[in-house]
């Protein structure tokens, strides 16, 4: 007698495909010519592991310069609210609106 195989669960495979697609989109964005202006959606704002690059941090800071809320920054940058809160505190320590802006790459 052969043992019955459990039914195939496509969820892990679909999650892997979605993860690979996201990584490929991020890679494509990294290889495209640089954005001409400040763009929070630019894929080069994050590293492959999802952390913010120096440009990503500067984008957060510029949104805080514009008076955007932590929630708005988190949604726009696709980062957690806690990460946006951390960036807000760093922005304040750097001088807030009076800080020296960094040139975007």
N, C-alpha and C positions, 0 to 999 in steps of 0.2 A: 504494500500500500504506500502510496506517496502522500506526503503531507501537503495540505492545501496552502497555497501561497496567499498571503494577505493581499487585499485589493491594492492596486497601484495608487499611490497618493501623489498627484502632480504638483502639490503646493511647494515642496522644497525645490523642485526643478524650475518652476515658474519664478520663485524668489531668486534663484541663482541667475536665471536669464535676465531678470530685471536689474540685478546688481551688475552684471556684465555690461548691459546696455548703458547704465548710468556711468560706468567707468569709461566706456568707449566715447560717450558724449563729452565727458570731461576731457579726455585725451584729444578729441577733435578740437575742442575749444582752445586747448593749450597750443595747438599747432596752427591755429588760424592767426591772421595778422592781428596785431594789438588793437584794441578798441581805441577810438579816437578821444573819447571822453570818459568821465567817471561813470562806470556801469556796474551797479551792484550784482547784476545777473551774469557778469563775465565769469566763465568757468575757471579762469586763472586766479580768481580770488580765493580758491580753495586748493589744498594739496590733494593728492590721491586718497589720503586717509580721511578727508573731510575737514581738516583743520584750516583755519584762515591763513593765507599768505600775508606778507607785508602789505600788498595791495588790498587784500580783503579787509585787513584791519583799518587801513586808511579809508576805504569805502564806508565802513561802519562809522568812523570818526566824522566823515563828511556828512553823513546822514544826521548824526547828532548835532553837527554844526548847523544844519538846516532846521533843527528843532524837532526832528522825528522822535517818536517814542521808542522805547525798548521793544515793544511788541511789533511796531512797524519795521524796525531794523531786523528783528528776528525773522519775520515773515518774508521780507524782501531778500535777505541774504540766505534764507533757508538754513538758519542756525537756531539753536534752542534759545528759549527765553533766558535761561541761566547764562548762556554764552553772551547774549546781548547785554545782560546786566553786568557781566565781567568787563565787557568792552566799554560800557558806559562809565564804570568806575575808573578804568584805565584812561579814558578820554578826559575825565575830570582831573585826574592826577597829572595829566600832560598839559593842563591849562585850559581845558574846555575850548570855547570859541577863540581864545587868545593863544592857543597852542600854535606851534610852527607846523604848517602843512608839509607833507612829504609828497614829492612828485611821484605820480603813478607810472609804473613801468611801461 
